[in-house]
């Protein structure tokens, strides 16, 4: 097994309301994130809960929150609420 296999396992889950609130706060705090999400994602479907993941960036203790589906890819597009403020595909 490669080391990145373990990074794909979910850390926890959150309600859709908590997820939406976290993503809204991140889009307010990070300049350009709203435009980036609009350009690179499609809306999520209705679900009661969403997975969260620990950020894989060394030194960042953030949690990754689902922000949409990646255009033309079969992946959930996530944003980090930690110091790195990066986006990832899961």
Z-matrix of the N, CA and C atoms (Angstrom, degrees):
N
C 1 1.445
C 2 1.524 1 110.02
N 3 1.319 2 115.37 1 140.88
C 4 1.458 3 118.77 2 176.09
C 5 1.519 4 109.77 3 -85.04
N 6 1.318 5 115.88 4 164.31
C 7 1.459 6 119.97 5 -176.34
C 8 1.521 7 112.65 6 -69.90
N 9 1.338 8 118.45 7 -26.28
C 10 1.456 9 118.63 8 -178.45
C 11 1.525 10 113.26 9 -75.93
N 12 1.317 11 118.45 10 -11.31
C 13 1.465 12 120.64 11 177.26
C 14 1.519 13 110.21 12 -61.66
N 15 1.307 14 118.63 13 -44.93
C 16 1.456 15 122.36 14 179.91
C 17 1.509 16 113.35 15 -64.83
N 18 1.313 17 117.49 16 -26.11
C 19 1.454 18 121.12 17 -179.29
C 20 1.519 19 112.37 18 -73.79
N 21 1.317 20 117.71 19 -14.90
C 22 1.450 21 120.65 20 -178.61
C 23 1.525 22 113.29 21 -88.80
N 24 1.309 23 117.64 22 -8.03
C 25 1.451 24 119.71 23 178.17
C 26 1.522 25 110.14 24 -75.57
N 27 1.333 26 117.49 25 134.63
C 28 1.467 27 119.87 26 178.48
C 29 1.525 28 111.26 27 -60.97
N 30 1.325 29 114.71 28 150.11
C 31 1.458 30 122.01 29 178.51
C 32 1.517 31 109.96 30 -89.23
N 33 1.317 32 116.24 31 -45.98
C 34 1.454 33 122.37 32 -176.77
C 35 1.528 34 107.05 33 -161.07
N 36 1.313 35 116.66 34 -163.76
C 37 1.459 36 120.62 35 173.59
C 38 1.516 37 108.94 36 -141.98
N 39 1.330 38 115.23 37 164.17
C 40 1.457 39 121.16 38 179.41
C 41 1.516 40 108.11 39 -142.85
N 42 1.320 41 116.56 40 157.52
C 43 1.460 42 119.86 41 177.92
C 44 1.526 43 109.26 42 -68.49
N 45 1.309 44 116.30 43 160.53
C 46 1.456 45 119.76 44 178.12
C 47 1.528 46 110.60 45 -61.61
N 48 1.324 47 117.66 46 -36.85
C 49 1.469 48 120.81 47 178.74
C 50 1.530 49 110.86 48 -64.61
N 51 1.335 50 117.63 49 -42.49
C 52 1.463 51 120.94 50 177.66
C 53 1.527 52 111.07 51 -64.96
N 54 1.324 53 116.24 52 -40.36
C 55 1.466 54 120.92 53 178.34
C 56 1.522 55 110.88 54 -62.15
N 57 1.333 56 115.94 55 -48.96
C 58 1.462 57 121.07 56 -179.58
C 59 1.523 58 111.47 57 -61.67
N 60 1.309 59 116.74 58 -39.14
C 61 1.467 60 121.24 59 178.29
C 62 1.525 61 111.43 60 -65.28
N 63 1.327 62 116.85 61 -42.88
C 64 1.465 63 121.00 62 179.28
C 65 1.523 64 111.10 63 -64.40
N 66 1.326 65 117.13 64 -43.97
C 67 1.469 66 121.01 65 -179.82
C 68 1.532 67 110.19 66 -66.67
N 69 1.321 68 117.59 67 -39.97
C 70 1.470 69 120.85 68 177.89
C 71 1.528 70 110.99 69 -61.81
N 72 1.330 71 116.83 70 -42.45
C 73 1.463 72 120.69 71 178.54
C 74 1.528 73 110.99 72 -64.27
N 75 1.333 74 116.41 73 -39.11
C 76 1.469 75 120.38 74 179.39
C 77 1.529 76 111.51 75 -67.55
N 78 1.330 77 117.24 76 -38.93
C 79 1.464 78 119.36 77 179.75
C 80 1.526 79 111.28 78 -68.02
N 81 1.322 80 117.53 79 -29.70
C 82 1.470 81 120.71 80 175.83
C 83 1.522 82 111.23 81 -73.23
N 84 1.318 83 116.63 82 -35.77
C 85 1.461 84 121.55 83 -174.50
C 86 1.528 85 113.46 84 -83.62
N 87 1.321 86 118.11 85 -28.81
C 88 1.464 87 121.65 86 -174.93
C 89 1.530 88 110.94 87 -106.19
N 90 1.286 89 116.11 88 114.99
C 91 1.463 90 121.45 89 179.19
C 92 1.531 91 109.64 90 -62.28
N 93 1.315 92 115.77 91 129.17
C 94 1.458 93 121.52 92 177.14
C 95 1.512 94 116.12 93 87.52
N 96 1.333 95 117.77 94 -9.20
C 97 1.467 96 119.49 95 -177.82
C 98 1.528 97 111.75 96 -66.69
N 99 1.314 98 118.26 97 -38.02
C 100 1.465 99 120.76 98 178.98
C 101 1.524 100 110.50 99 -59.34
N 102 1.338 101 116.80 100 -46.12
C 103 1.466 102 121.00 101 178.92
C 104 1.521 103 111.78 102 -65.45
N 105 1.325 104 116.40 103 -39.40
C 106 1.463 105 120.84 104 179.20
C 107 1.530 106 111.06 105 -63.10
N 108 1.328 107 116.53 106 -44.57
C 109 1.465 108 120.35 107 178.86
C 110 1.525 109 110.87 108 -64.86
N 111 1.325 110 117.19 109 -40.21
C 112 1.465 111 120.59 110 179.40
C 113 1.524 112 111.25 111 -64.19
N 114 1.321 113 116.93 112 -36.28
C 115 1.461 114 121.16 113 -177.69
C 116 1.522 115 113.60 114 -80.55
N 117 1.345 116 117.74 115 -28.33
C 118 1.459 117 120.56 116 -170.72
C 119 1.524 118 115.44 117 -112.48
N 120 1.344 119 117.68 118 -2.88
C 121 1.463 120 118.86 119 -176.46
C 122 1.522 121 112.50 120 -133.18
N 123 1.328 122 113.93 121 164.13
C 124 1.457 123 122.59 122 167.74
C 125 1.529 124 105.75 123 -116.21
N 126 1.335 125 117.93 124 157.87
C 127 1.466 126 120.05 125 -177.23
C 128 1.528 127 113.10 126 -61.88
N 129 1.307 128 114.33 127 152.42
C 130 1.466 129 121.22 128 175.59
C 131 1.521 130 109.72 129 -76.60
N 132 1.326 131 116.13 130 154.89
C 133 1.451 132 120.22 131 174.43
C 134 1.526 133 109.47 132 -82.83
N 135 1.310 134 115.92 133 168.69
C 136 1.463 135 121.01 134 -177.90
C 137 1.529 136 110.44 135 -74.47
N 138 1.316 137 115.69 136 121.60
C 139 1.461 138 122.69 137 174.93
C 140 1.523 139 108.08 138 -143.42
N 141 1.326 140 115.98 139 151.76
C 142 1.462 141 119.73 140 178.73
C 143 1.523 142 112.51 141 -73.49
N 144 1.336 143 116.13 142 -36.91
C 145 1.468 144 120.94 143 -176.80
C 146 1.518 145 109.76 144 -135.90
N 147 1.338 146 115.28 145 153.30
C 148 1.465 147 123.00 146 177.59
C 149 1.511 148 109.35 147 -130.08
N 150 1.336 149 115.77 148 145.86
C 151 1.458 150 120.11 149 176.53
C 152 1.522 151 110.11 150 -70.67
N 153 1.315 152 115.49 151 152.28
C 154 1.463 153 122.70 152 168.91
C 155 1.517 154 107.01 153 -123.34
N 156 1.328 155 116.38 154 157.21
C 157 1.460 156 122.21 155 179.44
C 158 1.515 157 109.06 156 -132.80
N 159 1.319 158 116.44 157 154.46
C 160 1.463 159 121.34 158 171.31
C 161 1.522 160 107.47 159 -75.20
N 162 1.315 161 116.32 160 142.84
C 163 1.457 162 120.68 161 179.56
C 164 1.530 163 109.44 162 -68.53
N 165 1.348 164 117.64 163 133.32
C 166 1.467 165 120.81 164 -179.59
C 167 1.537 166 113.93 165 -82.95
N 168 1.329 167 117.98 166 -4.07
C 169 1.463 168 121.11 167 -178.74
C 170 1.528 169 109.72 168 -70.24
N 171 1.325 170 118.02 169 125.86
C 172 1.474 171 120.55 170 178.89
C 173 1.531 172 111.33 171 -55.72
N 174 1.321 173 116.16 172 130.60
C 175 1.458 174 122.04 173 177.91
C 176 1.515 175 115.18 174 85.34
N 177 1.325 176 118.09 175 -10.70
C 178 1.469 177 121.15 176 178.89
C 179 1.529 178 108.40 177 -94.62
N 180 1.305 179 115.98 178 129.74
C 181 1.462 180 120.95 179 -179.27
C 182 1.530 181 111.31 180 -103.50
N 183 1.322 182 116.91 181 20.09
C 184 1.457 183 121.63 182 -176.31
C 185 1.516 184 114.44 183 -74.31
N 186 1.313 185 113.48 184 168.77
C 187 1.465 186 123.31 185 176.68
C 188 1.528 187 107.02 186 -114.94
N 189 1.327 188 116.10 187 139.10
C 190 1.457 189 121.97 188 178.76
C 191 1.524 190 109.66 189 -91.98
N 192 1.340 191 115.87 190 127.70
C 193 1.463 192 122.73 191 -179.07
C 194 1.521 193 109.88 192 -113.53
N 195 1.329 194 117.50 193 137.99
C 196 1.462 195 122.46 194 178.86
C 197 1.526 196 109.72 195 -65.11
N 198 1.353 197 115.66 196 128.26
C 199 1.459 198 120.78 197 -178.87
C 200 1.519 199 112.41 198 -118.16
N 201 1.319 200 118.15 199 -12.50
C 202 1.454 201 122.06 200 -179.29
C 203 1.514 202 109.93 201 164.72
N 204 1.328 203 115.26 202 -175.73
C 205 1.459 204 121.05 203 173.36
C 206 1.522 205 107.50 204 -103.19
N 207 1.317 206 116.92 205 138.55
C 208 1.454 207 121.44 206 179.37
C 209 1.524 208 110.04 207 -66.49
N 210 1.350 209 115.93 208 136.66
C 211 1.470 210 120.55 209 175.23
C 212 1.522 211 109.78 210 -58.45
N 213 1.301 212 116.75 211 133.93
C 214 1.464 213 123.68 212 172.29
C 215 1.524 214 114.86 213 59.47
N 216 1.302 215 118.52 214 12.38
C 217 1.460 216 121.88 215 177.97
C 218 1.516 217 108.61 216 -130.10
N 219 1.288 218 116.65 217 152.14
C 220 1.462 219 121.33 218 177.82
C 221 1.531 220 107.66 219 -92.99
N 222 1.334 221 116.34 220 74.69
C 223 1.463 222 120.09 221 -176.75
C 224 1.521 223 110.43 222 -155.32
N 225 1.322 224 114.61 223 150.25
C 226 1.458 225 121.00 224 172.14
C 227 1.523 226 107.20 225 -85.41
N 228 1.313 227 116.55 226 132.10
C 229 1.460 228 123.72 227 179.26
C 230 1.527 229 106.32 228 -92.60
N 231 1.322 230 117.19 229 123.46
C 232 1.463 231 121.30 230 -175.63
C 233 1.523 232 110.59 231 -122.54
N 234 1.342 233 114.91 232 154.51
C 235 1.462 234 121.55 233 177.08
C 236 1.519 235 109.11 234 -123.11
N 237 1.331 236 115.59 235 144.78
C 238 1.460 237 121.68 236 -178.54
C 239 1.523 238 110.48 237 -91.49
N 240 1.321 239 116.27 238 135.52
C 241 1.466 240 120.70 239 176.73
C 242 1.532 241 112.40 240 -93.75
N 243 1.331 242 116.45 241 8.08
C 244 1.462 243 121.03 242 -178.73
C 245 1.515 244 113.32 243 -94.80
N 246 1.309 245 115.34 244 -164.44
C 247 1.459 246 121.47 245 -175.16
C 248 1.517 247 114.05 246 -67.86
N 249 1.323 248 119.21 247 -26.06
C 250 1.460 249 120.75 248 -178.78
C 251 1.524 250 112.35 249 -75.81
N 252 1.335 251 117.48 250 -31.29
C 253 1.479 252 124.01 251 178.62
C 254 1.523 253 112.12 252 54.38
N 255 1.326 254 118.32 253 34.95
C 256 1.460 255 122.55 254 -179.29
C 257 1.524 256 111.35 255 -89.06
N 258 1.329 257 114.97 256 167.71
C 259 1.459 258 122.24 257 172.88
C 260 1.528 259 107.55 258 -114.64
N 261 1.321 260 115.52 259 151.87
C 262 1.459 261 122.06 260 -177.90
C 263 1.513 262 109.78 261 -144.05
N 264 1.315 263 116.60 262 165.19
C 265 1.466 264 123.01 263 171.07
C 266 1.511 265 107.82 264 -108.42
N 267 1.310 266 118.15 265 136.82
C 268 1.468 267 123.24 266 178.55
C 269 1.502 268 109.84 267 -126.09
